[in-house]
């Protein structure tokens, strides 16, 4: 078994690491404080080929694979978690359009996503009454000639107000069994009837916009249907598997950034006449943190490798997302503890890392949902209804 990265993967990791250190890390506190959307960093990331990492070059992508994508998201997250989640979701939107869109849709939308012409993409599945139970969405899409007319509301949608395009899930057959009558559509920003609501004021990842979206007789061309009518729920589950690799990678970056900072602090902070890094209590927190993060990264890279090999990876992606996100939450808390009272102040970045880490246990499926996916895969139970 060879754990070495390819030359291309190493090159991408180093490129993104350098970009993150120079362009993202110095501005992360500003973006957190102001909540300003990071347009310029995202544009530069697109220029580096990081907005279509699993999209073929003929559509503007770099097609470097999921392992390289995971490494890149981790490095971006070390610098700025808000930029990382926007990059992750935009890549996921590009992938769903590439995998299930018509040739016309792929040619029209993917180059705009990959080039950065669209600052972001949005994955509009969650609704006020349908979070973990995604099959219970109430947004509808009714066929009217060459169009579908969409009505309903989405909530907590990443990049909702800044996305050039959103993939929107809606019920097209109300009589179908739960989860069977859902379809997915591409909706362009500016389409009449597509209304962006409030940007949530969040605990962390504050520069990533999180919006309500409203659809009021929003007419979408039939060519913007992804897959076939009724395929939507299946499409969402397939894409969330890949999305979980992205969020797990992001969680790793936050965790590494926090313990890296705390470790350097422990080397210079003196108490009782010596650096606190000399004390076993601090050493154990550092040792546990790096061990858990490295173990989490192996789970993440395994899932990424399996996805690249085009073999089933749903269980492995959920394991990676569960372990990486919960690890990041623990590690960032330890980082605060190492800094003591200073860790609780905004003068130091570890409190931000902790706030940014918490949501990784929630979006792309909560930790509880990941445990259900894992258990039902192991036990051979049917997935789809979480009851």
Buried (B, 14 or more C-beta within 10 A) or exposed (E): EEEEBEEEBEEBBEBBBEBBEEBBBEBBBEBBEEBBBBEEBBBBBBEBBBBBBBBBEEBBBBBBBBBBBBBBBBBBBBBBBBBBBBBBBBBBBBBBBBBBBBEEBBEBBBBBBBBBBBBBBBBBBBBEEBBEBBBBBBBBBBEEEEBBBBBBBBBBBBBBBBBBBBBBBBBBBEEBEEBBBBBBBBBBBEBEBBEBBEBBEBEBBBBBBBBBBBBEEBBBBBBBBBBEBBBBBBBBBBBBBBBBBBBBBBBBBBBBBBBBBBBEBBEEBEEEEEBBBBBEEBEEBBEBBBEBBEEBBEBBBBBBBBBBEEEEBBBBBBBBBBBBBBBBBBBBBBBBBBBEEBBBEEEBBBBBBBBBBBBBBBBBBBBEBBBBBBEBBEEEEEEBEEE
